[in-house]
Amino acid sequence: MEKFFLSFKYAFQGLFALLKSEQNFQIHLIALIAAVCLGFYFDISRFEWIAILLISAAVLSAEAINSSIEELCDHLNPEKHNVIKKVKDTAAGAVLILAIFAIIIGLVIFIPYMK
């Protein structure tokens, strides 16, 4: 049982490290807070809440994974290397894909309320 609780401790340490050091994670978190505020303001539907929360969780999770990949790559090979660059760029691209779709989902949900 102790290992179970320690895993939560380590996970929260990872989240706090992301919050302190990763600017992109902070930006995505601010976007989530803005979407939640707009959701309450416009009293969006249950389905719309699910869409906002799911895409936000996906973006934040992808950003966390991307940060982990970048950190590990930099640790294992501090010099510039074409393969490491491709790995880091691909991971960042995955975050970008999700972020673009998060914006699209936000627009689809919130534009009708603004008319």
C-alpha positions in Angstrom: 0.0 0.0 0.0 2.9 2.3 0.7 4.1 2.0 -2.9 0.7 3.0 -4.1 0.7 6.2 -2.1 4.3 6.9 -3.1 3.3 6.7 -6.8 0.8 9.6 -6.2 3.5 11.6 -4.4 5.9 11.2 -7.3 3.1 12.0 -9.8 2.3 15.2 -8.0 6.0 16.1 -7.8 6.1 15.7 -11.6 3.1 18.0 -12.0 4.6 20.7 -9.8 7.8 20.4 -11.7 5.9 21.0 -14.9 4.1 24.0 -13.5 7.3 25.5 -12.3 9.5 25.0 -15.3 7.5 24.4 -18.4 6.1 27.5 -20.0 4.1 25.6 -22.6 2.4 23.6 -19.9 1.5 26.8 -18.1 0.1 28.3 -21.3 -2.1 25.2 -21.8 -3.2 25.3 -18.2 -4.2 29.0 -18.7 -6.2 28.0 -21.8 -8.0 25.3 -19.8 -8.9 27.8 -17.0 -10.2 30.2 -19.7 -12.3 27.5 -21.3 -13.7 26.5 -17.9 -14.6 30.1 -17.1 -16.3 30.4 -20.5 -18.1 27.1 -19.9 -19.5 28.4 -16.6 -20.4 31.8 -18.1 -22.2 30.3 -21.1 -23.6 27.4 -19.1 -22.5 24.9 -21.7 -24.1 21.4 -22.0 -22.8 18.2 -20.4 -21.5 17.0 -23.7 -19.6 20.2 -24.3 -18.0 19.9 -20.9 -16.9 16.4 -21.7 -15.4 17.6 -24.9 -13.6 20.5 -23.3 -12.3 18.4 -20.4 -11.2 15.5 -22.6 -9.3 17.6 -25.1 -7.7 19.6 -22.3 -6.6 16.5 -20.5 -5.1 15.2 -23.8 -3.2 18.4 -24.4 -1.8 18.6 -20.9 -0.9 14.9 -20.9 0.8 15.2 -24.3 2.7 18.3 -23.1 3.9 16.3 -20.0 5.0 13.4 -22.2 6.8 15.8 -24.6 8.6 17.5 -21.7 9.7 14.1 -20.4 11.0 13.1 -23.8 12.9 16.3 -24.2 14.4 16.0 -20.7 15.5 12.4 -21.3 17.0 13.2 -24.7 18.9 16.2 -23.4 20.2 14.1 -20.5 21.3 11.1 -22.7 22.8 13.2 -25.5 23.5 16.8 -24.6 25.1 17.4 -28.0 23.1 18.2 -31.1 22.1 15.0 -33.0 19.8 14.6 -35.9 17.9 11.6 -34.5 17.4 13.3 -31.1 16.2 16.5 -32.9 13.7 14.4 -34.9 12.4 12.6 -31.8 12.0 16.0 -29.9 10.4 17.7 -32.9 8.0 14.8 -33.5 6.9 14.8 -29.8 6.4 18.6 -30.0 4.4 18.1 -33.2 2.0 15.7 -31.4 1.3 18.4 -28.8 0.7 20.9 -31.6 -1.8 18.6 -33.3 -3.8 18.3 -30.1 -3.5 22.0 -29.3 -4.9 22.9 -32.8 -7.8 20.5 -32.3 -8.4 22.0 -28.9 -8.7 25.4 -30.4 -11.1 24.1 -33.1 -13.2 22.3 -30.4 -13.3 25.5 -28.4 -14.4 27.5 -31.4 -17.1 25.0 -32.3 -18.5 25.1 -28.8 -18.2 28.8 -27.9 -18.9 30.6 -31.1 -22.6 29.8 -31.2 -22.9 31.1 -27.6 -21.3 34.4 -28.6 -23.9 35.2 -31.4 
